[in-house]
Amino acid sequence: MNLDGVPAVTEPSEQRLNAKQLLDYREQREEFLSWLLAFGKDPMRGAGYSRATVRRTAYRTDQFNRWVWTDEGQYTMSISHDHADEYMRELAYGEQSNTHKANTQKSLKRFFKWQSHERGGEEWDPSQSFSTSGSNNPRDYLTVEERQEIREAALDYGSIPAYGNLSPDERDRWKTHLAQRFGKPKSEVVPEDWEKANGWKYTSMTWASLDAGLRPVEVERAKTTWVDVENQVLRIPKEESSKNAENWIVGVTERTAKALERWLEERELYDQYEGTDALWLTREGNPYQTASLRDLLKRLCSIAGIPTENRQMSWYAIRHSVGTYMTREEDLAAAQAQLRHRSEQTTMKYDQTPVEDRRDALDRMG
């Protein structure tokens, strides 16, 4: 399709890439932009966007691609939803207008729509949104009280398999586990013990995220080898971190370390973990994704009685709360290390006064 007036590759990108990278990038961009012109608005009806809309989308997505290359430290076209979420979070704290931010988000959604229809990917459900009415707030974060309520709710959520659903052999294995947990002889384990035994998967996942501010992609990639219970840390190798920049050692509380230890013990009882070192998997044996983690947080909020109406709640609300309160309790350097930011500029967005502190100040002011 004729792309006259639509820049497949801008000059900044052209100057940044070598000859082979440039050829690869141009070919993929031309495929993407041609699809927008022909099918982008409504693929089922074969309705495309106007040339002006595609031109603006071309500039915005090209700029996003360069950001991804900087973030990853190399040229890549393996662009994920997490890249888009992180990019939009950075824009959220920038000085551009909300109209620009909203339009950028629309452009990125068009990119993932193309990926979905043409390459078998998934459309993007952004982790934050922007109003053109003047609001410039990023995703909500949990308050100190809400963090504690979510921590307690995670103790209630999730249970071991029902007694009646287990075969005799499986029941015998679980009896051994329950005997160890409750400190009683195996012969004294009774069906009532199943009712009071909550599993530790959701608790360990939630508490580790509350301490380490785990991104969704880090929950997805987490390995059993990350967990160092004795030293109460998570050791995240650079090849498994979301930024692939350096090895990270992230502290967790003693309470979280014990929850992780209990989960590692319980994890051995599930067949779905045989042959894998994945730390957490869904009931279907799949890694956790942004959507499933968002649903989990909403269920925890429901248990805790935390209202989510008119709040842009996602798993990043946990991460943002870590950055906000770590900065308040310690400093930006501590928050930067705990959140695994390569650049202190990224952490600067957490250098703000939490709303409850501002409310207390108003009370003192009279």
N, C-alpha and C positions, 0 to 999 in steps of 0.2 A: 504494500500500500504506500502511496505517496505521503511522505512525512514532511513535505515542504512547510517550513515555519515552525516545526516541532523539533527541538534539539535532542537527538538521541544521546549525544555525549557533549557535555559542556567543556569549555576550555580548561577550567580547573581540574576536571577529571582526566582530560586528555593529557595534561602535563604531568599528572601523577602516576600514570600507568605505563608499563613497558609495552612493547609492540604486541606481544601475544595477549597480554591482559587486555589491552585496548580493543583488539579484535574480538575477544570473547565478550567483553562488556558491551560493545556496540551491537553485536548480533542479538544478545539477550534484550537489550533495550529496544531495539527495533521491533522485536517480536512483541514485547509488552505494549509499546505505544501503538502499534498497528492494531492490536486487539482492542485497546481502548477506543480507538476511532471506529472500529467495525462492530464491536459487541459489548463494550464496557458498561453501558448504562443498563441494558437488559439483554443478557446473552440468549435467553430463550426466544426473544423476538428479533434478535439480530439488530438491536438498536445501540448505536455508539454515542460517545460524547462528542460535543462540538470540538473543533480544532483548537479554539481558544482554551477550553477546559483542559484538553490533553496537553497543550503547551505549558500551562501553569503546573500541571501534575508532573510533567517531565522535569521541570526545574526543581520542584520540591523533592521529588524522589531521588534525583541525582545528588542533591545536597545531603539527603539522608544516607545514600550509599557511601559517600565520602566519610560521613561520621562513623559508619559501621567499620570502614577500613581503619580509621584511626583507633577506634575502640578495640578492634581485634589485633591491631598491629600489622595487618597485611591485607592484600586484596582478597575479597571473597564475595561470592554471590549466594552463599548459603546464609540467607537472611531470615531470622526467626522472629516470632512474636515478641520474644523478650527484648530483642534489639529495638523493636518499635516502641515497646512500653518504656524502656529506659530513655530513648530519644525524646519521647513526649514528656517524660518527667523533667528532663533537662530544659525543654522548652517552657514547661510550666513555670519555672522560676526565672525565666528570661524576661527581657524588657519588651519583647514583641507584643503586639496587640493580641487580644483573644481571638479576633477574627483570623489573624495569620495562623495562630495555633490550631484553631478549628479547621481551617482549610488544609493545613499540613496533615492533620489527622485524616481528613477525607482522602487526601492523595495516597497516604499509606494504606488505607483500607482498599483503595482501588488496586494497589499493587498486589495485596494478598488475595483479593478477589480473582485477579488474573491467575495467580499461583494455584488457587483452588480449582478453577475451571479448566486450566490448561496443563497443570503439572501435578494434580492430585494432592495439593496441599490443603490447608484449612484456612477459612476466612478468619480475619482478626477481630477479636472482641477486645477493644482497648481497655486497659486497666484504669484509665482516667478519661474524663471528658472535659470539654470547654464550652462555656456559654459565651455567646457574642453580646451578652447584655452588660458586660463589664466585669463580671466575676473573674478573678485570676487565681482561684484556690486550686491546689493540687488535690489528689486523693486524700480522703480523711485518714486520720491515724487514731490509734487507740489511746485513750487517756491512761494515766497511771492506774486509776480505779478499774478501768475496763480491762487493762492488761491482767490484773489480778483475777478479775471475774472470768476471763477467758482461760486463764491457767487452771482455775478451779473447775470450770465446765469441761475441760479436757480430761479431768479425772472421771467424770460421769459418762463420757461418750465412748462407745466401743466396748464390746464384750467378747469373751471367748465363745467358741461354738456351743450351741445348745446341747444339753445332755442327751436329749432324745434323738438328735441328728447324728450321733456318733456311732460308729461300729464298735464292737467289743474291744478290738485292738486299739482303736483310736482313743476310746474311753480310758483304757488302761494307761496310755501315754499321758493323757491329760490328768489322770489321778496322780501320777508321779509329780507332775509339774505343780499341781495344787497342794500336794503334801509339802513340797519344798516352800511354796509361797506362804502357806499358813502355818508352817512349823508343826505339823502333826503327822502321825503315822499314816502311811498310804491306806492302810486298812480302815482308817477312820474317816476318809474322804467320802462325803455323801452328796447326793444330788443338790442339796441346798447350797453346797459350796460353789456350784456353778453360777448360782444366782448372784452371789456377791463378788465374783471374780471378774473385774473389768480388765480387758486387754490393755497393753501398754503402747501399742503402735501409735494411736492418735495422740496420746499424752506425750510420748517422747518426741513426736514430730512437731507438735504445737509448742512444747516447752523449748525445744532446741531452736525453733524459729523465733520465739519470744526473746531468747538470749542472744542469738547470733544474727538475727535479722535475715534469715535465709530467704533468698529470692526463690520464686517458683522453680526456676531451672536448677537451682542448687538442691532443692528437695527432690527433684527428678533425678539428679545425678548422684545423690548421696550414696556413699558406700559404707559398708561395715568397718572398713579400714580407717575411715575418718575418725572414728570414736576412740578417744583415749580416756577411759573412765578414771584411771588412777590419777591422771594429772588434770582432769576436769576441763578438757579442751577438745575441739574438733580440729583435726589436721587435714586441711583441704589442699591436695596437690594442685599445682598450677594447671596441669593438663585437664583437671576435672573442675576447675573453678570457672565461673561464667565469663571471666575476663581473660583467662589464660595468660596472666601476667607474672605471677609469682606464687610460691607456696604460702598458705595462710595458716596461722595458728590462732584460733578464736576461742576465747574463754567461755565456759558455761557455768552455771551455778551447781553447787553440790546436789541440789534437789534434781536438777535436770540430768546430771551425770548418773544419778541412781536410776532415774526413769529410763535412760538409754541402756543402762546395764540390764535392767529387768526386761526391756524389749529385746535385746540381743539374745537373752536366754529363751524368752518365749518364741521368738522368731524361728528358732530351730525346730519347732513343732509343726510348722506349716510347710506342706509339700511344695507350695508355689515358690519357696525360696531355695529349693534344691538347685544347685548348679549356678547360682547367681550370688554376687556380693552386694546387690542392691539393698540399701538399708530399709527402704519403705516401698511397698507396692500396693496397688489397689486390690480389692477383692478379686478382680479379674486377672490379677497378675501383671498389670501394666504400671509403668512409672506414673507418678502424679503429674498432672498438667495444671496450667493456670486456672482453667474452668473448674476442675474437681477440687482444687484448693479453695477457690472462692466459695464453692458450695459448702465445703467443710467449715469455713469460717462463719458463714451465715448460720449454719446449724449450731455452732458453738455459741454464737450471739443469741440465738433463740433460747438455748438452755440457760444462758446467763441473764436473760432478760434485757439484753442490750438492744435498743431500737436501731434499725438500719434504714428506716425510711428517710429519704432525702439525704442519704449519705452514699458516697461513692466508695463502697467497701470492697476491698480485694485483699489477697494475701499480703500485698505491699503495705497495707495499713499496719501490719505487725512490724514490718521492716522500718517504716517511717517512724513508728513510735520508738524503736530502738535508737535511731539516729537523734531524734528530738530530745529524749531524756538522757541519753549518754552524753550529749553535748551539754545539757544543763547540769548533770551531776559531776562530770569530769571536764572535758574540753573537746575541741574539734579534733585534736590529734587522736584522742581515745576513740571518738566516734568513727574517724577515718579508718583506724585499724580494725575496729569491731565489725564495720560494714564492708571492709575489703575494697575500699575505694583507692584507685591508683592516684587520682588527682585530688588535692585538697579542695579544689574549686567545686567538685561534685558534692563534697561534704558541707560546703558553706551554706547550702540551702537549709540545713538543720540548725543554723545559728539564729534561732528565733525564740521568742518567749512563748511557752505553751499557753493555751487559752486559759487554763485554770489559774496560772500565775497572774495573768492580766486581770482575771476576775477578782482574785485576792487583793490585788493592788487597788482596784476600784472600791472594794469594801473598806480598805484602810484609808482611802481618800475621803470617804464619807459622801 
